[in-house]
Amino acid sequence: MSALLSFFIPLAFVALVVILVLGVLTLLRGGPDRRFSNKLMQMRVLVQGIALILLLLALWLMGR
C-alpha cells in the first residue's frame, strides 16, 4: 500500500501543478476560453482534494 502511495502522491501533485498552470494561463489569456479556465479550476480543486486525502492516508498508515 505504501508503494502505491509513494507513486500516486507525487503524481497527484504534478497533476495539480499542471492543471493550476493551465488554468491560470487560460484565465490570463481571456476571451471565449473563460469557461474552460473555470473547468480547469474546478478540476484543480478536485485533484487538490484527492492529493490531500492521499497525504492523510499516508500519514495514517505511517502512524500505525
N, C-alpha and C positions, 0 to 999 in steps of 0.2 A: 504494500500500500504506500509506503514512504517513497518507493522508487517511482510510482506513478505521480505522486505529489511533487517530487523533485523535477519531474518533466513538465507537468501541467501548470505549476505556479509560474515559472519563467515564461511559458507560452502565453499564459493569460496576461502577464504584464507587457509582453511585446505586442500582443493584440490590442491592449488598452492604449499604448502609446501610438500605435499606427492609426487607430480609429480617432484618437484625440487630434493628432496632427492633420489627418484628412478633414475632419470636421472643422477645425479652425481655419484651414486653408480655403475650404469651400465657403465658410462664413465670410472671410475677408474678401473673397472674390465677388461675392454678392450675386446679383442678377437672379435668373429664374431657378438657380440651384439652392435657394434657401430651404426648400422643403427637404432636399437631400441632406443638407447640413443638419437640419433638425433630426432627421432619422439617424444620422451618424452619432449625434449627441445622445439620443435615446439608447442606441446600441452601446455607447461608451458607458452609460450608467449600468446597463445590464452586465457588461463584461467586468466592470468595476465591482459589482456585487458578487459575481462568480469568483473573482480573484480574492476578495475578502473572505468568502466562505472557505475557499481552499486554504488560505493562510490560517484561519481559525481552526480548521480541521487538522492541519499540520501541527499547530501548537498543542492542540488537544491530544494528538497521538504521541507527541514528544513527552508530554507530561504523564502519560500512563505508565 
